[in-house]
């Protein structure tokens, strides 16, 4: 039998005495894959320490922090950073407000059919991808798009609804909704419905029950969702470029431009490294202060 | 009861807003793809499949589609064994430095895509594999790997370790026990993870944009390049490919695993 042959090969290559190292070996491929990313970051970190010679378009040999000083000195980068952080904060707030009731209804509904419809409605956009969804919004919100046609029919408009800040934020909310709902839902499932019923049977209005019972108990899910939504919004490239049309760049767009427009890989690397540091520090702070939420891989579940 | 009424009204209103937001782009693309006119207008000029014909006839789009499939396949083929083995190791044994290892394996999620993508662009350039399609697949696998590990881990944590021990006690050799006890038990997780990896790679835009050149553009990049010019209905017809792939993936996921798995608390 095939399996016996394989078993013999395994015994030869990996005798029982080696078993204590098994888990390390099982982890090797995954560790190696992530190492590709780490190596790339290290490479980029090194590149960020060299200055581009604007006359010869060669990168210098010497190590210098000049690129980082350049970022600090240019007001453009501060504006882009401020716009990205503010945008990510607004997007996170709006997304969570929309996502929580959705997750709640999806988990609590008595009808299996309703649950299925809500799940499919969530997964469909999640699986369709950012570019296609942004394209759909262009058709709806564009200058000669669906909404302006409707407005035109009643004598209004046309309104400019794309290539501005709100349209970027709007696109981000729509893009991130499924992430938020899928991270919140397990936390809602973990709440015993009896506790809510107890609160309500003691006379608490449902809003009070929500505020004092449901939301605090769903905190792990809300924390995870807030972290993921904020980071993904802060670092997004597609929505600012497609729905913002270059008028409302986020940090990722600034990185791209530094590399491909100004062709300054040192400066681009430095901006990217700063973004990586911001995102990592943010995740670290939130996770230490508020706990891993539903993001942790294994520890909490045992 | 009045309270229960107002609760249902408020919650369902928000859900309705969500549903409109989530469905609008998909519906509009479906509608626009069958218009008769040369530009997208509303109401549509009439029903026609001519844009689909144009898309099928376009070698550029067909090639981009095939390349995207190839990238997704490479990504999935690497991710399934690597992610499954890692998840089993994480679930089963007490590993030294477990916490540190978790943080390390979560790096693809915490490192912003533009950072990961630019880093890999520079690294791949140095290694001379930039422009290779399989390298794009590898990159997609790296950035989404936590999804694969997480999916298998969810199943593996539900597996009773005693089952594996029982198999071993009954004399099953390790590989035999693995194939007959462990693998079937985590199969739902592997299927979920594999579908996620495939679909996410098929959709991956930024990393594809960075790592492909004019000869190796994938479908999302090719759609993006066209959006920047004139928006014509043939683009909507291409986008329907995404809607079909997404629908197929959801149908498979629901049939093999059940979408409700995503609601389970850990």
HADDOCK unambig.tbl for C-alpha pairs under 7 A between the chains (distance, minus, plus):
assign (segid A and resid 3 and name CA) (segid B and resid 176 and name CA) 6.88 0.50 0.50
assign (segid A and resid 7 and name CA) (segid B and resid 175 and name CA) 6.01 0.50 0.50
assign (segid A and resid 23 and name CA) (segid B and resid 89 and name CA) 4.89 0.50 0.50
assign (segid A and resid 23 and name CA) (segid B and resid 93 and name CA) 6.93 0.50 0.50
assign (segid A and resid 26 and name CA) (segid B and resid 85 and name CA) 5.09 0.50 0.50
assign (segid A and resid 26 and name CA) (segid B and resid 86 and name CA) 5.61 0.50 0.50
assign (segid A and resid 26 and name CA) (segid B and resid 89 and name CA) 6.09 0.50 0.50
assign (segid A and resid 27 and name CA) (segid B and resid 85 and name CA) 6.43 0.50 0.50
assign (segid A and resid 27 and name CA) (segid B and resid 86 and name CA) 4.50 0.50 0.50
assign (segid A and resid 27 and name CA) (segid B and resid 89 and name CA) 6.53 0.50 0.50
assign (segid A and resid 29 and name CA) (segid B and resid 82 and name CA) 5.16 0.50 0.50
assign (segid A and resid 30 and name CA) (segid B and resid 82 and name CA) 5.18 0.50 0.50
assign (segid A and resid 30 and name CA) (segid B and resid 83 and name CA) 6.22 0.50 0.50
assign (segid A and resid 30 and name CA) (segid B and resid 86 and name CA) 6.22 0.50 0.50
assign (segid A and resid 33 and name CA) (segid B and resid 142 and name CA) 5.70 0.50 0.50
assign (segid A and resid 34 and name CA) (segid B and resid 105 and name CA) 6.69 0.50 0.50
assign (segid A and resid 34 and name CA) (segid B and resid 142 and name CA) 5.95 0.50 0.50
assign (segid A and resid 37 and name CA) (segid B and resid 116 and name CA) 5.97 0.50 0.50
assign (segid A and resid 37 and name CA) (segid B and resid 120 and name CA) 6.46 0.50 0.50
assign (segid A and resid 40 and name CA) (segid B and resid 116 and name CA) 6.95 0.50 0.50
assign (segid A and resid 40 and name CA) (segid B and resid 119 and name CA) 3.91 0.50 0.50
assign (segid A and resid 40 and name CA) (segid B and resid 120 and name CA) 4.72 0.50 0.50
assign (segid A and resid 40 and name CA) (segid B and resid 122 and name CA) 6.73 0.50 0.50
assign (segid A and resid 40 and name CA) (segid B and resid 123 and name CA) 5.22 0.50 0.50
assign (segid A and resid 41 and name CA) (segid B and resid 116 and name CA) 6.63 0.50 0.50
assign (segid A and resid 41 and name CA) (segid B and resid 119 and name CA) 4.90 0.50 0.50
assign (segid A and resid 43 and name CA) (segid B and resid 119 and name CA) 6.55 0.50 0.50
assign (segid A and resid 43 and name CA) (segid B and resid 123 and name CA) 6.61 0.50 0.50
assign (segid A and resid 44 and name CA) (segid B and resid 119 and name CA) 5.38 0.50 0.50
assign (segid A and resid 98 and name CA) (segid B and resid 14 and name CA) 6.38 0.50 0.50
assign (segid A and resid 98 and name CA) (segid B and resid 18 and name CA) 6.69 0.50 0.50
assign (segid A and resid 101 and name CA) (segid B and resid 11 and name CA) 5.66 0.50 0.50
assign (segid A and resid 101 and name CA) (segid B and resid 14 and name CA) 6.66 0.50 0.50
assign (segid A and resid 101 and name CA) (segid B and resid 15 and name CA) 6.67 0.50 0.50
assign (segid A and resid 102 and name CA) (segid B and resid 15 and name CA) 5.25 0.50 0.50
assign (segid A and resid 107 and name CA) (segid B and resid 263 and name CA) 6.90 0.50 0.50
assign (segid A and resid 119 and name CA) (segid B and resid 259 and name CA) 6.91 0.50 0.50
assign (segid A and resid 121 and name CA) (segid B and resid 19 and name CA) 6.86 0.50 0.50
assign (segid A and resid 121 and name CA) (segid B and resid 22 and name CA) 6.78 0.50 0.50
assign (segid A and resid 121 and name CA) (segid B and resid 23 and name CA) 6.90 0.50 0.50
assign (segid A and resid 122 and name CA) (segid B and resid 22 and name CA) 6.99 0.50 0.50
assign (segid A and resid 124 and name CA) (segid B and resid 246 and name CA) 5.96 0.50 0.50
assign (segid A and resid 124 and name CA) (segid B and resid 247 and name CA) 6.60 0.50 0.50
assign (segid A and resid 125 and name CA) (segid B and resid 22 and name CA) 6.33 0.50 0.50
assign (segid A and resid 127 and name CA) (segid B and resid 199 and name CA) 6.29 0.50 0.50
assign (segid A and resid 127 and name CA) (segid B and resid 246 and name CA) 5.08 0.50 0.50
assign (segid A and resid 128 and name CA) (segid B and resid 203 and name CA) 6.78 0.50 0.50
assign (segid A and resid 128 and name CA) (segid B and resid 242 and name CA) 5.50 0.50 0.50
assign (segid A and resid 128 and name CA) (segid B and resid 243 and name CA) 5.99 0.50 0.50
assign (segid A and resid 128 and name CA) (segid B and resid 246 and name CA) 5.83 0.50 0.50
assign (segid A and resid 129 and name CA) (segid B and resid 203 and name CA) 5.03 0.50 0.50
assign (segid A and resid 131 and name CA) (segid B and resid 220 and name CA) 6.44 0.50 0.50
assign (segid A and resid 131 and name CA) (segid B and resid 224 and name CA) 6.47 0.50 0.50
assign (segid A and resid 132 and name CA) (segid B and resid 239 and name CA) 6.05 0.50 0.50
assign (segid A and resid 133 and name CA) (segid B and resid 25 and name CA) 5.59 0.50 0.50
assign (segid A and resid 136 and name CA) (segid B and resid 25 and name CA) 4.16 0.50 0.50
assign (segid A and resid 136 and name CA) (segid B and resid 26 and name CA) 6.70 0.50 0.50
assign (segid A and resid 136 and name CA) (segid B and resid 28 and name CA) 6.27 0.50 0.50
assign (segid A and resid 136 and name CA) (segid B and resid 29 and name CA) 5.81 0.50 0.50
assign (segid A and resid 137 and name CA) (segid B and resid 25 and name CA) 5.78 0.50 0.50
assign (segid A and resid 146 and name CA) (segid B and resid 42 and name CA) 5.97 0.50 0.50
assign (segid A and resid 149 and name CA) (segid B and resid 42 and name CA) 6.68 0.50 0.50
assign (segid A and resid 174 and name CA) (segid B and resid 21 and name CA) 6.38 0.50 0.50
assign (segid A and resid 174 and name CA) (segid B and resid 22 and name CA) 6.51 0.50 0.50
assign (segid A and resid 182 and name CA) (segid B and resid 262 and name CA) 6.82 0.50 0.50
assign (segid A and resid 185 and name CA) (segid B and resid 263 and name CA) 5.47 0.50 0.50
assign (segid A and resid 186 and name CA) (segid B and resid 263 and name CA) 4.94 0.50 0.50
assign (segid A and resid 186 and name CA) (segid B and resid 264 and name CA) 5.29 0.50 0.50
assign (segid A and resid 186 and name CA) (segid B and resid 265 and name CA) 4.21 0.50 0.50
assign (segid A and resid 187 and name CA) (segid B and resid 265 and name CA) 6.16 0.50 0.50
assign (segid A and resid 189 and name CA) (segid B and resid 263 and name CA) 6.66 0.50 0.50
assign (segid A and resid 189 and name CA) (segid B and resid 264 and name CA) 6.44 0.50 0.50
assign (segid A and resid 189 and name CA) (segid B and resid 265 and name CA) 5.56 0.50 0.50
assign (segid A and resid 190 and name CA) (segid B and resid 265 and name CA) 5.32 0.50 0.50
assign (segid A and resid 205 and name CA) (segid B and resid 3 and name CA) 6.55 0.50 0.50
assign (segid A and resid 206 and name CA) (segid B and resid 3 and name CA) 6.51 0.50 0.50
assign (segid A and resid 206 and name CA) (segid B and resid 7 and name CA) 6.69 0.50 0.50
assign (segid A and resid 235 and name CA) (segid B and resid 112 and name CA) 5.90 0.50 0.50
assign (segid A and resid 252 and name CA) (segid B and resid 114 and name CA) 5.89 0.50 0.50
assign (segid A and resid 272 and name CA) (segid B and resid 115 and name CA) 5.27 0.50 0.50
assign (segid A and resid 273 and name CA) (segid B and resid 115 and name CA) 6.88 0.50 0.50
assign (segid A and resid 276 and name CA) (segid B and resid 111 and name CA) 5.68 0.50 0.50
assign (segid A and resid 276 and name CA) (segid B and resid 112 and name CA) 5.97 0.50 0.50
assign (segid A and resid 276 and name CA) (segid B and resid 115 and name CA) 6.38 0.50 0.50
assign (segid A and resid 279 and name CA) (segid B and resid 110 and name CA) 6.74 0.50 0.50
assign (segid A and resid 279 and name CA) (segid B and resid 111 and name CA) 6.95 0.50 0.50
assign (segid A and resid 280 and name CA) (segid B and resid 110 and name CA) 6.02 0.50 0.50
assign (segid A and resid 280 and name CA) (segid B and resid 111 and name CA) 6.78 0.50 0.50
assign (segid A and resid 297 and name CA) (segid B and resid 102 and name CA) 6.61 0.50 0.50
assign (segid A and resid 297 and name CA) (segid B and resid 150 and name CA) 6.56 0.50 0.50
assign (segid A and resid 298 and name CA) (segid B and resid 91 and name CA) 6.94 0.50 0.50
assign (segid A and resid 301 and name CA) (segid B and resid 266 and name CA) 5.99 0.50 0.50
